[in-house]
Structure formats: structure tokens, C-alpha cells
Amino acid sequence: MSDQRIICGPFAIDVAAKLVTRDGAPLPLGHRGVALLAILFSRPGEVLTKTELMDAAWGGAAIEESNLSVQIAALRKVLGPSPNGGEWIVTVPRVGYRFASPSASTASSDGREQKSIAVLPFVNLSSDLEQAFFADGLAEEIIVALGKLPGLLVMARNSSFAYRGNDVDVRKVGSELDVRYVLSGSVRRGGSRLRMSAQLADAGSGAQLWAETFDRELADVFALQDEVTRRIVDALRLKLSPSQALSDGGTSDIEALDLLMRGRALFGGPTQNLALHKHATDLIRRAIERDPNYVDALRELAIALQADYLNRWSDDPDRSLREAQSLGERIVELAPNHAGGHFAVALTSMVARNFERFRREAAIVIALNPDAGIASDMQGHLCLVNEAPLEAIAHFERCMRLDPSLSATLLYLQLLGRAYFYGGRYETAVALFRERILLMPDTDSSRGYLAAALGHLGRFEEARQVWAELMAVNPNYAMEERLNRTAVQPKQIAMVLDGARKAGLPV
């Protein structure tokens, strides 16, 4: 690279002279900044891990990640905003950075969005600690309701609920989650009465935009959720049609809501295993027993049953998939405009390889809730199904921005790795799968893809070492059988098998 001149949009680097220019004008950068831009410019649009970037700038020396963060911040200041108002260097949470390709679409939002909000967990003021689930449930239902509003980006529960406690600095939340507004509150439940306080603040200035205390009968809790949501709509001057169904998919049974919240808490935790999964599934089933038409619970159960099928966690995985499909039909019948319900149907259809139905349901999710994370998820999966894997990258990266929690990071690292792999970008795929293995040491699927990517790169000894690790994790792993359950199109399955065969691995 020493004799190269790299041009990327309005920028150019003379590598030998260690000079970066924008539209011909030199930029004041040190040698490490130049080294970082050289690798970013040479692979625009690709995700580069922190390790790759630190190796490029510090030559493999052992340094703290904070040094990289300082360099990236300085580069952003010098480069200024991109044409869409966001950053040229985009953070990919928990992974690294990518340079926004000058020709890339603006499917993801790179700067702080004007109408974006995080709902913090409501503080439980009741003496009964068990009521914490109820307080979380109220906040989560408001997240779901706000997520249905056009023009409002809502951070996922797993992201905002990390800020639990009384003394939360909303400006810090806004900066770290990249949102404009923060909703916080407290709940006290006693006997048949419920008292809730809520505050909406501007995360940039910390100024309070709206605050109110509600004192209601416990039976009115679901109407209260709608009332709070409408207050936020008014405060943010959002457009909401009179027919907007804010509580579509909910329940009027408080115990059912509590059971669903308990199950979701287990599903969204950092630890995932068969025992926890069964316990969470049992809680969801109990919620449905109390309210058979509880669409949010039916959706959660359908997704749990997909996990049963994919992970072989039930005695009859095919029966689990059939039940998930049946639940999907029931969800659509009960709530035809419930985006989360159609999301579950779309995923179930994809797993069942009914791609026509998947495309139809994914289009409905995107139309119903275009600003939500589930819409970006569907757009990314559509790209994979339609064999345009590199177009999926921006959508999955947006999902990670909306939900940088560990569980979401693990999911989207795998999907990003697959997208780069199917697109023939094996070096980046290797980096992403290795990053996921660091976060989830017991993963077998990432090691399978990693070994295949190394095979395509001709790094056969590394591939065999990864395969040995995989066999230690799961001696029963069979690549072709697993791919037929989790990959998308036959051509993509063939790419993985071909990479493994090049390294002499059993498939």
C-alpha cells in the first residue's frame, strides 16, 4: 500500500507522503490518523474490527481500546459530516467501525435522529420487589406503543433497560444511545391503586419537556399506557391519526402481562440455554392460558418455538415449527395490523423455507412500522433471501444501532458475518465470526462459518484448528444438516460447503 494513492469520495490519501486531502485541500492529521483512514478508505462500506484498526495504526502493539476511540473522535472532527448529515466513520456497536461508502444508500441513519427516544425502566417504588416486573412491563408496553408511530425511532428494550436506577443522567443516555429524547418514570402499586410518574426530557440539554403524575385504579393500567403515549405524541408534535391503535396486541389481564414480562426477561438475558428457554416458554404459555387472545404473548411463543426447531431443543422439532406456523396464522387473524405479529409469521415462514410467504409478510412489517428495528431486520433478511447479501449489511448495522445489547449483538454479528460471507468478503466475515466467538465461546455455528471462510482464503491450517474447537464444543455438529436449517438459498449453502471442503473438512 506504500505507493498507493487511495481516493474515496471527496477524500484522497497519498500513502507514501502520509497526506490526506479533501477536495484537494490538505487535512491536519497525524500518522496514526492517516493509517486508520488508509485501511478504512481501502475498504469503504466494510466493517473493520477494532483489532484490525489498532493493528493498522499501532503495528500490533498492545494498547487500550480507548486510544482507538480518541483517534476516531479526532478523525470525525477533521472529516466533518457526510452528505446525509451523519458521520463518515460509522460505529458498529461492540465490533468496530466502517467508512460510509460515498455511493452507499442512506438506509441506515448515521447521526442522531431528530425524532428518536429511549424509554428507561420505570423505578419500582413499591415495597414488594416482585413488582419490579410490573414496572418493567409498563415501560415495555409504552416502548411497543411508541414503536408503532411513524417518524419516531425507538430504542429497543434491551438497550434502554441497561440504565436501571434512580440517578440516571439523561444527557449521558442520549449520548451513548444516540437519541434525542429520554422518557423516565416511577411506579408505585398498592392494593387496587396505581400511581405512576413520567418525565420526558431533551437528551441534548437535559431540559424537561413534559412531566405528569397519574393516580389510577389498577384496572385502568392499560388505558393509562395509551394516555402516556399520547402525551408523548403531543410533546414531540408527532402526527397520529385518530384510528392509530396504540395498544393493539395487548391484554386486559394484569397477571398475563406480568407472566409475559418475566418470560421476555429470560429470553433477552445474556445467558441462553435449554433450561432457561424452557422456563421462559412455560411462563409465556401460562400468560396465554390466562388470555388466549394475547397477541404479544402468542408472538413471543411463536418465536420461542422457532428456537426449539433451530436448536433442536424439543423432542419433536418439526412439531415445534408446525405449532409456530399455526400460532402465526392465529396472530394475523386476531390482529391484522400488528407489525410484531407479522414479524413472527415472516421469520417462521423463512425458517420453513416458504420464501413467497416470507416476502409477503416482511413487506407488511415494513409498511406497518417502517422506522422500527424489526423493519430493518426484515429488509436485511429480504436481501439475504433475494441473494443480494451485501445490501443487507446497512440494515443489520442499523438493527445493532437500535439495540446494542449483548443478545442483539450476538444475533447481528452472525447475520453480518453471513452477509459478508455470501458476498465473497471472506476477510471481513472472518473478523466478524471471530468477534462473535469471543463474546459467545460456546458457539458452534460461528465456528462452522469461520472454518469455511478460512477455507476460501486458503488458510487451511487455521480452518482445521477452528474445526477442532467446534468438535470440542459440539461433537454432534453436522455442517450440511445445520445449514439446511439456518441458511437461506441453495447457492449460499453450497458456498459454505465448498469452503469447508477446500480445507479438507467433513461436511
C-alpha positions in Angstrom: 0.0 0.0 0.0 3.1 2.3 0.4 2.9 3.6 -3.2 -0.8 3.9 -3.4 -3.0 6.9 -3.8 -6.4 6.0 -2.4 -9.4 8.0 -3.5 -12.7 7.7 -1.6 -15.4 10.2 -2.4 -14.1 13.7 -1.7 -11.0 12.4 0.1 -7.7 11.2 -1.2 -4.6 9.7 0.6 -1.1 9.8 -0.7 0.1 6.9 1.4 3.8 7.4 0.8 3.6 11.1 1.8 1.2 10.3 4.6 -1.1 13.1 3.3 -4.9 13.2 3.3 -6.8 15.8 1.3 -10.4 16.7 0.9 -11.3 18.2 -2.5 -7.6 18.9 -2.9 -7.1 20.7 0.4 -4.8 19.0 3.0 -6.2 17.9 6.3 -4.3 18.2 9.5 -3.7 14.6 10.5 -1.0 12.6 12.3 0.5 9.4 11.0 -1.9 7.2 13.0 -4.9 9.0 11.7 -3.6 8.6 8.2 -3.0 4.9 8.8 -6.6 4.4 10.1 -8.1 6.3 7.1 -5.9 4.3 4.7 -7.4 1.0 5.8 -10.9 2.5 6.1 -10.7 4.1 2.6 -9.4 0.9 1.0 -12.5 -1.0 2.2 -15.4 1.5 2.1 -18.6 0.2 3.5 -17.0 -2.8 5.1 -17.0 -3.4 8.9 -13.5 -3.4 10.3 -12.9 -4.7 13.8 -11.2 -2.8 16.5 -8.3 -5.3 16.3 -7.8 -4.7 12.6 -7.8 -1.0 13.0 -5.4 -1.0 16.0 -3.0 -3.3 14.2 -3.0 -0.9 11.2 -2.3 2.2 13.3 -0.1 0.8 16.1 1.6 -2.1 14.3 0.3 -4.8 16.6 1.5 -3.1 19.8 -0.6 -3.8 22.9 -2.8 -0.7 23.5 -6.1 0.1 25.2 -9.2 0.4 23.0 -9.6 4.0 24.4 -6.6 5.0 22.3 -8.6 4.0 19.2 -11.7 5.8 20.4 -9.7 9.0 20.8 -8.2 8.7 17.3 -11.7 8.0 15.7 -13.2 11.0 17.5 -10.3 13.2 16.2 -10.8 11.9 12.7 -14.6 12.6 12.8 -13.9 16.2 13.8 -11.5 16.7 11.0 -13.6 15.0 8.3 -16.8 16.8 9.2 -20.3 15.5 8.4 -21.1 13.2 5.5 -23.6 14.4 2.8 -26.5 12.9 4.7 -25.6 14.8 7.9 -24.1 11.7 9.7 -20.6 10.6 10.4 -18.2 9.4 7.7 -16.9 6.9 10.2 -19.8 4.8 11.5 -19.7 2.9 14.8 -20.7 -0.7 14.6 -21.5 -1.4 18.3 -19.2 -4.0 20.1 -17.5 -4.7 16.7 -15.6 -1.8 15.2 -16.1 0.8 12.5 -16.9 1.2 8.8 -16.3 4.1 6.5 -19.6 5.2 4.9 -19.3 4.5 1.2 -19.9 7.7 -0.8 -22.2 5.8 -3.1 -24.0 3.9 -0.3 -27.7 4.3 0.2 -28.9 6.0 3.3 -30.9 3.0 4.6 -29.3 3.5 8.0 -29.2 6.7 10.0 -25.7 7.6 11.0 -26.2 10.7 13.0 -28.5 11.4 15.9 -32.0 11.3 14.5 -34.3 14.2 15.3 -37.2 12.1 16.5 -35.6 9.3 18.5 -36.4 8.2 22.0 -35.2 5.8 24.7 -37.6 4.6 27.4 -35.8 3.9 30.6 -37.0 1.2 33.0 -39.5 2.7 35.5 -38.3 2.7 39.1 -40.3 0.4 41.3 -41.4 2.4 44.4 -43.4 -0.5 45.9 -42.1 -2.3 49.0 -42.6 -5.6 47.1 -39.6 -6.2 45.0 -41.6 -8.6 42.8 -43.4 -5.5 41.5 -40.3 -4.7 39.5 -41.6 -6.9 36.7 -44.8 -4.9 36.7 -42.9 -1.7 36.5 -40.8 -3.1 33.6 -43.9 -4.3 31.9 -45.4 -0.8 31.9 -42.3 0.7 30.4 -42.0 -2.1 27.8 -45.7 -1.7 26.7 -45.0 2.0 26.2 -41.9 1.1 24.1 -44.1 -1.2 22.0 -46.8 1.5 21.5 -44.3 4.2 20.6 -42.6 1.9 18.2 -45.8 1.9 16.1 -45.6 5.6 15.5 -44.3 6.7 12.0 -41.4 9.0 12.2 -40.2 8.0 15.6 -37.1 5.9 16.2 -37.4 3.9 19.5 -34.5 2.2 21.1 -35.0 -1.5 21.9 -35.8 -2.5 25.5 -32.5 -4.3 26.0 -30.6 -1.1 25.2 -32.5 1.4 27.4 -33.1 -1.0 30.3 -29.4 -1.2 30.9 -29.8 2.2 32.5 -31.6 1.0 35.6 -31.6 3.1 38.8 -32.7 6.4 40.3 -29.8 8.6 39.4 -29.6 8.4 35.6 -28.1 11.3 33.6 -30.4 11.7 30.6 -27.6 13.5 28.7 -25.3 10.6 29.1 -28.1 8.2 28.0 -28.7 10.4 24.9 -25.1 10.5 24.0 -24.5 6.7 24.5 -27.7 5.6 22.8 -27.6 8.4 20.2 -31.2 9.5 20.9 -32.8 12.9 21.1 -35.3 12.3 23.9 -35.5 10.1 27.1 -38.6 9.0 29.0 -38.2 8.0 32.6 -40.6 7.4 35.4 -41.6 5.6 38.6 -44.4 3.2 39.6 -46.0 2.5 43.0 -48.5 -0.3 43.1 -50.6 -0.8 46.2 -53.8 -2.8 46.6 -56.1 -1.8 43.8 -54.4 1.6 43.2 -51.5 2.5 40.9 -49.5 5.7 41.0 -47.2 6.5 38.1 -44.9 9.5 37.4 -43.4 10.1 34.0 -40.9 12.6 32.6 -39.9 13.3 29.1 -36.5 15.1 28.7 -34.4 16.5 25.8 -31.3 14.4 25.9 -29.2 17.1 24.4 -29.8 19.8 27.1 -31.4 17.7 29.8 -34.4 20.1 29.8 -37.7 18.6 30.9 -40.3 18.8 28.1 -43.2 17.2 29.9 -43.9 15.6 33.3 -47.1 14.3 34.9 -48.2 12.1 37.7 -51.1 9.7 37.2 -53.2 8.2 40.1 -55.5 5.4 38.8 -57.3 2.2 39.6 -55.1 -0.8 38.8 -57.8 -2.0 36.4 -57.2 1.2 34.3 -53.5 0.4 33.7 -53.9 -0.4 30.0 -55.8 2.9 29.3 -53.0 4.6 31.2 -50.4 3.3 28.9 -52.3 4.8 25.9 -52.7 8.1 27.8 -48.9 8.4 28.5 -48.1 7.5 24.8 -50.5 10.2 23.6 -48.9 12.7 25.9 -45.5 11.9 24.3 -47.1 12.2 20.9 -48.3 15.7 21.8 -45.0 16.7 23.4 -43.0 15.7 20.3 -45.6 17.0 17.9 -45.9 13.7 16.1 -48.7 13.1 13.7 -51.1 10.4 15.0 -54.3 9.5 13.2 -57.5 9.1 15.3 -57.6 5.4 14.3 -54.0 4.7 15.4 -54.1 1.5 17.5 -51.6 2.0 20.3 -52.5 -1.0 22.4 -53.2 -3.5 19.6 -51.9 -6.9 20.7 -52.1 -6.3 24.4 -54.2 -7.8 27.2 -56.5 -6.6 29.9 -55.2 -9.3 32.3 -52.6 -7.9 34.6 -51.3 -11.3 35.6 -50.9 -12.3 31.9 -48.9 -9.1 31.4 -46.7 -10.0 34.4 -46.0 -13.5 33.1 -45.1 -12.2 29.7 -42.6 -9.7 31.2 -41.0 -12.5 33.2 -40.6 -14.7 30.1 -39.2 -11.9 28.0 -36.7 -11.0 30.7 -35.3 -14.6 30.4 -35.3 -14.6 26.6 -33.4 -11.3 26.5 -30.8 -12.2 29.0 -27.1 -12.7 28.3 -27.3 -16.5 29.1 -29.2 -18.7 26.7 -29.6 -22.5 27.4 -32.2 -25.2 27.3 -33.3 -24.9 30.9 -33.8 -21.1 30.8 -35.5 -21.4 27.4 -38.0 -24.0 28.8 -38.7 -21.9 31.9 -39.3 -18.8 29.7 -41.6 -20.7 27.4 -43.6 -22.1 30.3 -44.2 -18.5 31.5 -45.4 -17.4 28.1 -47.7 -20.4 27.8 -49.2 -19.5 31.2 -49.8 -16.0 30.0 -51.7 -17.4 27.0 -53.7 -19.7 29.3 -55.0 -16.6 31.1 -55.7 -14.7 27.9 -55.8 -17.0 24.8 -56.1 -13.9 22.5 -53.0 -12.1 23.9 -51.3 -11.4 20.6 -48.0 -10.2 22.1 -47.7 -13.5 24.1 -48.6 -15.5 21.0 -45.9 -13.8 19.0 -43.3 -14.5 21.7 -44.3 -18.1 21.8 -44.1 -18.5 18.0 -40.5 -17.1 18.1 -39.6 -19.4 21.0 -40.8 -22.4 19.1 -38.6 -21.4 16.1 -35.7 -21.5 18.5 -36.8 -25.0 19.6 -36.7 -26.0 15.9 -33.4 -24.4 15.0 -31.6 -25.6 18.2 -33.2 -29.0 18.4 -34.4 -28.1 21.9 -37.6 -30.1 21.7 -38.3 -33.8 21.4 -40.0 -33.2 18.1 -38.5 -30.1 16.4 -40.8 -30.4 13.3 -43.8 -30.3 15.6 -42.4 -27.1 17.2 -42.2 -25.5 13.7 -45.7 -26.6 12.8 -47.0 -25.1 16.1 -45.1 -21.8 15.4 -46.8 -21.7 11.9 -50.2 -22.3 13.4 -49.6 -19.5 16.0 -48.6 -17.2 13.2 -51.9 -17.7 11.4 -53.8 -17.1 14.6 -51.9 -13.8 15.3 -52.7 -12.5 11.8 -56.3 -13.4 12.3 -56.5 -11.7 15.7 -54.5 -8.5 14.8 -54.0 -8.0 11.1 -52.2 -4.7 11.7 -49.8 -5.9 14.4 -46.3 -5.5 13.0 -44.7 -7.7 15.6 -47.2 -10.5 14.8 -46.4 -10.3 11.1 -42.7 -10.3 12.0 -43.1 -13.6 13.8 -45.0 -15.0 10.8 -42.3 -13.8 8.4 -39.5 -15.5 10.4 -41.4 -18.7 10.7 -42.1 -18.7 7.0 -38.4 -18.2 6.3 -37.3 -21.0 8.6 -39.9 -23.2 6.9 -38.4 -22.1 3.5 -41.7 -20.7 2.4 -40.0 -17.7 0.8 -43.0 -16.4 -1.0 -45.0 -16.1 2.2 -41.9 -14.6 3.9 -41.6 -11.9 1.3 -45.3 -11.0 1.7 -45.2 -10.9 5.5 -41.9 -8.9 5.5 -43.4 -6.3 3.2 -46.3 -5.9 5.6 -43.9 -5.4 8.6 -42.0 -2.7 6.7 -45.2 -1.0 5.6 -46.8 -1.1 9.1 -43.7 0.1 11.0 -41.0 1.4 8.7 -38.9 3.1 11.4 -38.7 0.2 13.8 -35.8 -2.3 14.2 -38.0 -5.1 13.0 -38.4 -3.4 9.7 -34.6 -3.1 9.3 -34.3 -6.8 10.3 -36.9 -7.7 7.6 -35.1 -5.6 5.0 -31.8 -7.3 5.8 -33.3 -10.8 5.6 -35.1 -9.9 2.3 -31.7 -9.1 0.9 -30.3 -12.5 2.0 -33.3 -14.3 0.6 -33.1 -12.4 -2.7 -29.4 -13.2 -2.9 -28.2 -9.6 -2.5 -26.2 -10.2 0.7 -24.0 -7.1 0.6 -27.2 -4.9 0.5 -28.2 -6.5 3.8 -25.3 -5.0 5.7 -26.6 -1.5 6.2 -29.9 -2.9 7.5 -28.4 -5.2 10.0 -26.0 -2.5 11.2 -29.0 -0.3 11.8 -30.5 -3.1 13.9 -27.3 -3.1 16.0 -27.5 0.7 16.5 -31.1 0.4 17.7 -30.3 -2.4 20.0 -26.7 -2.7 21.1 -27.4 -5.2 23.8 -25.4 -8.4 24.0 -28.2 -10.6 22.8 -28.9 -8.5 19.8 -25.1 -8.0 19.1 -24.7 -11.8 19.0 -27.6 -12.2 16.6 -26.5 -9.5 14.2 -22.8 -10.3 14.3 -23.8 -13.7 12.9 -26.1 -12.2 10.3 -23.5 -9.6 9.3 -20.9 -12.4 9.1 -23.1 -14.4 6.8 -23.9 -11.4 4.6 -20.2 -10.7 4.1 -19.5 -14.4 3.5 -22.3 -14.8 0.9 -21.0 -11.7 -0.8 -17.5 -13.1 -1.0 -15.9 -10.7 1.5 -14.3 -13.5 3.4 -11.7 -11.4 5.3 -14.4 -9.3 6.9 -16.6 -12.4 7.6 -13.6 -14.0 9.4 -13.2 -10.9 11.6 -17.0 -10.8 12.5 -17.2 -14.5 13.3 -14.1 -14.3 15.5 -15.6 -11.3 17.3 -18.8 -13.3 18.0 -16.8 -16.3 19.2 -15.1 -14.0 21.7 -18.5 -12.9 23.0 -20.0 -16.4 22.9 -17.3 -19.0 23.4 -19.6 -22.0 23.1 -21.0 -21.1 19.6 -20.8 -23.9 17.0 -22.5 -22.1 14.1 -20.0 -19.2 14.0 -17.1 -21.7 14.1 -18.6 -23.6 11.1 -18.9 -20.4 9.0 -15.4 -19.3 10.2 -13.8 -22.5 9.1 -15.5 -22.3 5.7 -14.3 -18.7 5.2 -10.8 -19.6 6.1 -11.0 -22.5 3.6 -12.0 -20.0 0.9 -9.0 -17.8 1.8 -6.6 -20.8 1.6 -5.8 -20.7 5.3 -6.3 -24.4 5.7 -4.4 -25.0 8.9 -6.4 -22.2 10.7 -9.6 -23.8 9.4 -8.7 -27.2 10.7 -7.9 -25.7 14.1 -11.3 -23.9 14.2 -13.0 -27.2 13.3 -11.2 -28.9 16.2 -12.6 -26.3 18.5 -16.0 -26.7 17.0 -15.9 -30.5 17.6 -14.9 -29.9 21.2 -17.9 -27.6 21.6 -20.4 -29.9 19.8 -19.2 -33.3 18.7 -22.5 -33.9 17.0 -22.3 -30.9 14.7 -23.0 -31.8 11.1 -22.5 -28.9 8.8 -24.8 -29.7 5.9 -27.7 -30.7 8.2 -27.3 -27.4 10.2 -27.1 -25.3 7.0 -30.3 -26.8 5.7 -32.0 -25.4 8.9 -30.3 -22.0 9.1 -29.0 -20.8 5.7 -31.2 -19.3 3.1 -30.7 -20.2 -0.5 -29.1 -23.4 -2.0 -26.3 -21.3 -3.7 -25.3 -19.9 -0.3 -25.3 -23.3 1.3 -23.0 -24.5 -1.5 -20.6 -21.6 -0.8 -20.2 -22.7 2.8 -19.8 -26.4 2.0 -17.3 -25.5 -0.7 -15.1 -23.5 1.7 -15.1 -26.4 4.2 -14.2 -28.9 1.5 -11.3 -26.8 0.3 -9.9 -27.1 3.9 -10.5 -30.9 3.8 -13.2 -30.7 6.5 -16.1 -33.2 6.8 -19.4 -31.7 5.8 
